[in-house]
Amino acid sequence: AQKITQTQPGMFVQEKEAVTLDCTYDTSDPSYGLFWYKQPSSGEMIFLIYQGSYDQQNATEGRYSLNFQKARKSANLVISASQLGDSAMYFCAMREGMVTGGGNKLTFGTGTQLKVEL
Amino acid sequence: DGGITQSPKYLFRKEGQNVTLSCEQNLNHDAMYWYRQDPGQGLRLIYYSQIVNDFQKGDIAEGYSVSREKKESFPLTVTSAQKNPTAFYLCASSSQGGSSGYTFGSGTRLTVV
């Protein structure tokens, strides 16, 4: 079974609108972390936001927020007030287990290509 | 500024050749990783190292080799045994912390000619 599933290969959003990128995950480990990365066409990976499995509140970073629904095992990324510069590939990733025991291995989803239109 | 440097940015390999991709970091991170990215796919883990002189296979290690002789360096060799090496390769590093993700290099695009 896929550990990280991103079901939207591509998304379009109009400038200044909000958009939600879906991510579901599968793990039996009670301790895990969820990450979102942005990859522009240049190829670099840019860290956006992090949510720990024990965090009580949804993570927010500027225009990015993470809609964390633990029971449903979903960690959707919400981008508010979309900008043309937000056009990129977006990846959801998960780290399982305690950091000290298993290191920081990340498992990535297949990504969602977001296109922001005027 | 601290960061990760990957070189070269573009690399061409002939059939049957081994090639080595360089990855250097000055972030004082203990852990380093190599990922492969194919079009339309996510990143897949090739090898990772949590400490100097130690490394583990990831999900797609066949046809690749690594070394970790220095904390700052984690070179990846794509051997002739790797049958489909054309891909984008990303190196990353991380510290041992709860919310710390990875710092990525800018990638090497390898093409077999």
Contacts between the chains, C-beta under 8 A, distances in Angstrom:
chain1	res1	chain2	res2	distance
A	4	B	42	7.5
A	6	B	42	8.0
A	9	B	40	7.7
A	33	B	98	6.8
A	33	B	99	6.9
A	35	B	101	4.8
A	37	B	101	7.5
A	42	B	106	7.4
A	43	B	88	6.2
A	43	B	90	7.7
A	43	B	106	6.4
A	43	B	107	4.4
A	43	B	109	7.7
A	44	B	104	6.3
A	44	B	106	5.3
A	44	B	107	7.1
A	45	B	90	6.5
A	45	B	92	7.5
A	45	B	102	7.3
A	45	B	104	3.9
A	47	B	101	4.9
A	47	B	102	7.3
A	47	B	103	7.8
A	50	B	99	4.6
A	50	B	101	6.3
A	52	B	98	6.2
A	52	B	99	6.5
A	91	B	42	6.0
A	91	B	43	7.1
A	93	B	43	8.0
A	93	B	101	7.5
A	95	B	101	7.9
A	99	B	96	5.5
A	99	B	97	6.7
A	99	B	98	6.0
A	100	B	96	6.4
A	103	B	31	5.6
A	103	B	48	6.8
A	103	B	50	4.7
A	103	B	96	7.6
A	104	B	31	5.6
A	104	B	94	4.3
A	104	B	96	7.0
A	104	B	100	7.1
A	104	B	101	7.7
A	104	B	102	7.1
A	105	B	33	7.4
A	105	B	45	6.4
A	105	B	48	6.2
A	105	B	58	7.6
A	106	B	33	7.9
A	106	B	43	7.9
A	106	B	45	7.8
A	106	B	101	7.0
A	106	B	102	6.4
A	107	B	45	7.7
A	108	B	35	7.9
A	108	B	42	3.8
A	108	B	43	4.4
A	108	B	44	7.7
A	109	B	42	5.3
A	110	B	40	7.1
A	110	B	41	5.8
A	110	B	42	4.6
A	111	B	41	7.9
A	111	B	42	5.6
